[in-house]
Amino acid sequence: MNTSSADSGPARKRTRYDEDAPQPQGLADLIRDKEFWLDDGSIVLVSQKTAFKVYKGLLAAQSPVFADMVATATPDPEHSLEGCPVVHLSDSPEDLRHFLRALLPNTRRCIFVEPAEVPFTFMQLSALVRLSHKYQVEDIQSQAIAILKKCFSDNFRDWNANESCIPFAVPENPAAGIEVIHLARLTDTLKLLPSAFYFCITGGSKVLDGWRREDGTVVRLEVDDLKKLFSGYGKLQRMANSFISSIYTLTPSQRCDTRSKCLVVLLAIQKAYPEVHPEPSLLDKLEQVIEYLRERHGLCSACGEMLRDNEKEARFKVWKSLPTLFELTIDDWESE
């Protein structure tokens, strides 16, 4: 005989779990996080084998997802630790720690950052974007994306700016662009895509190895994005000769006073360029290369300035074409 819910009594509340979290193991085997184990905390977040004891009220106030978890968690004897309810999460301990540093800062509290400061790592920003999106903390997500845009820009002026203006350590590994592509698609921030694709192609076939996150997870591009990537790579390679010749012209500047000499020098520079920069990344600044070639071959200052103007114009032309090169539909691509 069926028993109605009214007759069966109230359902027993159980510990809340992230849907993707692994099945919980014994609480006795957990390792307490050194940074986020607060003696007077009121909830325990478990990530793999690491436990974080924090304040459930603060978590609930900042995230509707955490608010729901807190509301359904209860410190029953079977699923509690030191009298606190336990919530099992699927996030890695590294990512969760970065996220909690933003939600519950106990160090690096600041209301102003000097332009020359580099207060973030790329790994931190990636974790902040992913977890703030998952837990619906919109202000952290928007701030983290704004910081990423300082490097993976949709604006040529920003791309052309000095690296000292970027408030995080830009990864040397071009495969970091894979993570930016993932973050752009996750958050529907598509204007990150063109520069992220370009960042990837500067590493050539190494991009096939994927990007390794801090917890060891390897992120790879979807097949469609790989096709776009290598199609764009081929197009950029085919543009290289015309790109170089548009910069290292054989016509001296109109302000040149030594035209015959500079004509010979420009020819020598055009021939010497592949030795200095054999595989050009077409958006990389060439100012130092140009200055080296100018001084080495004795080009006049007016012709040197002409080469620098040519270089900026050539790079800007490539910049404007990035969405087309990688077969991306980007509304209002900020090209200037």
Residue, then its C-alpha position, 0 to 999 in steps of 0.5 A: m500500500n502506498t503511503s502519502s508524503a504527509d503520512s511518511g513524515p518530513a524527509r531527512k535532509r542530507t549533505r549537499y553535493d555538487e552534481d559532478a562531485p565524486q562519491p564522498q569518502g570517509l571524512a576522517d581521511l580528509i586533509r585540512d587546508k592550511e589557508f582556509w580552515l577557520d576554527d570558527g567556520s560554520i561549513v566544510l567544503v570538500s574538494q577531493k581529499t582537501a577540506f575547507k572550513v569557512y563561513k556559510g553565511l558569507l558564501a551564501a550572501q555572495s553566490p545563489v548556488f552556494a546559498d542553495m547548498v547551504a540551505t539544504a546542508t545539515p550537520d547530521p552526525e553521519h555527514s558533519l565535521e566538527g559539528c559543521p555540515v559538509v558539502h562535496l564539490s567537484d572543483s579542484p582544491e587549487d581552483l577552489r583555493h583561488f576562488l575563496r581568496a577572492l570571496l574571503p580574502n585574508t591577504r592582499r586586501c586592496i582597493f587600488v592596484e598600481p599600474a606596474e603591479v602584477p597581482f595575478t597569475f594566469m592560473q588564478l584568473s582562469a580559476l576565478v572565471r570558471l568558478s565565478h561562472k559556475y557559482q554565479v558570482e557575476d562581479i568576480q567573473s566580469q572583473a577577471i575577464a576584464i583583466l584577461k582582456k588586457c592581454f587578449s584584447d579586442n582593441f589594437r591600441d591595447w594589444n600594442a600597449n607595453e606589457s607592463c600595463i598587463p596586470f598578470a603574468v602572461p604565460e610563455n606557453p602559447a597553449a594558454g590561448i586554449e584556456v582563453i578560448h575555453l573561457a570565452r565560450l564558457t562565458d559568451t565573451l567572444k571578443l576574446l577569441p581572435s587574439a586567443f586564436y592568434f596566441c595559440i598559433t604562435g606555438g605552431s603544432k605544440v598546441l596539439d599538446g593542450w594546456r595543462r591546468e594547475d591541477g594537472t587537467v589537460v584542456r584541448l581544443e574542440v575539433d572545429d576550433l582546431k580546424k579554424l586554428f590551422s586554417g588561420y595559421g596557413k593564411l597567416q603564413r601565406m601573408a608573410n611575404s607580402f607583410i615583410s615587403s610592405i614594411y621593408t620597402l625599396t623606396p626611401s622616405q620622401r624626407c630622405d637626404t641620402r636616397s642612393k645610399c638608403l636604397v642600397v641599405l633598404l635592399a640589404i635590410q630586406k635580404a637580412y630580415p629573415e636571418v633576424h626574424p625567420e618566422p614572423s609572428l605577424l602581430d608581434k612588434l618589430e621595433q627592436v628588429i627595425e632599429y637593429l637593422r637600421e643601425r647595422h646597415g646605416l639607414c638614415s633616421a627618416c627612412g628608419e621612421m618610415l619603416r616603423d610606420n610601415e610596420k604599424e600599418a602592416r600589423f594593423k591590417v593583420w589585426k583587422s583581419l583576425p576574425t576572418l582569418f580564423e572564421l569567427t563571427i565577432d560583432d563590432w570587432e574593435s579594430e582601432 
